[in-house]
């Protein structure tokens, strides 16, 4: 399970890094995607869509709105993959 979580975390971080053009070292679990990494609402929608495509999952609007930190996004994907 830990290996699967690490793989998911790496893939989610890569999506965020690519979308926001930030250094991977800034994309840590407790980083706020909006406040710390500078995402706007459109970029958040794009991140959610990229995560959906990458993992073959659907993310309803309510949980997507609760992706405040990088960890929130990772935790959702881990739960969806379980």
C-alpha positions in Angstrom: 0.0 0.0 0.0 2.8 2.4 0.8 4.4 1.8 -2.6 1.1 2.5 -4.3 0.6 5.7 -2.3 4.2 6.9 -3.1 3.5 6.2 -6.8 0.2 8.1 -6.7 1.9 11.0 -4.8 4.6 11.3 -7.4 2.2 11.3 -10.3 -0.1 13.9 -8.6 2.9 16.1 -7.8 4.1 15.8 -11.4 0.7 17.0 -12.7 0.7 20.0 -10.3 4.3 20.8 -11.2 3.6 20.7 -14.9 0.3 22.7 -14.7 1.6 25.4 -12.5 5.3 25.5 -13.7 6.6 25.4 -10.1 9.6 23.7 -8.7 8.9 20.1 -7.6 10.5 20.9 -4.3 7.6 23.3 -3.6 5.0 20.7 -4.2 5.0 19.2 -0.7 2.0 17.6 1.2 1.0 20.6 3.2 1.4 23.1 0.4 -1.8 25.0 -0.4 -2.4 24.6 -4.1 -3.9 28.1 -4.3 -2.1 30.1 -1.6 1.4 28.5 -1.7 1.6 27.3 -5.4 -0.4 30.1 -7.0 -3.1 28.2 -8.8 -6.2 30.1 -9.9 -9.6 28.6 -10.3 -9.1 27.7 -13.9 -5.8 26.0 -13.1 -7.5 24.0 -10.3 -10.1 22.8 -12.8 -7.3 21.8 -15.2 -5.4 20.0 -12.4 -8.6 18.0 -11.4 -9.2 17.1 -15.1 -5.6 15.9 -15.5 -5.8 13.8 -12.3 -9.0 12.3 -13.6 -7.4 11.4 -16.9 -4.1 10.1 -15.3 -5.9 7.8 -12.9 -9.1 7.0 -14.8 -11.3 8.3 -12.1 -14.2 10.8 -11.8 -13.9 13.5 -9.2 -17.2 15.1 -8.4 -17.3 18.9 -7.9 -17.7 18.8 -4.1 -14.5 16.8 -3.4 -12.6 18.8 -6.0 -13.5 22.0 -4.2 -11.9 20.5 -1.0 -8.5 20.0 -2.7 -6.9 22.7 -0.6 -3.5 21.0 -0.2 -1.4 18.7 -2.3 -2.1 16.0 0.4 -5.9 16.4 -0.1 -5.5 15.6 -3.8 -3.3 12.6 -3.1 -5.6 11.3 -0.4 -8.6 11.5 -2.7 -6.8 9.5 -5.4 -5.6 6.9 -2.9 -9.1 6.4 -1.6 -10.5 6.2 -5.1 -8.0 3.6 -6.1 -8.7 1.4 -3.1 
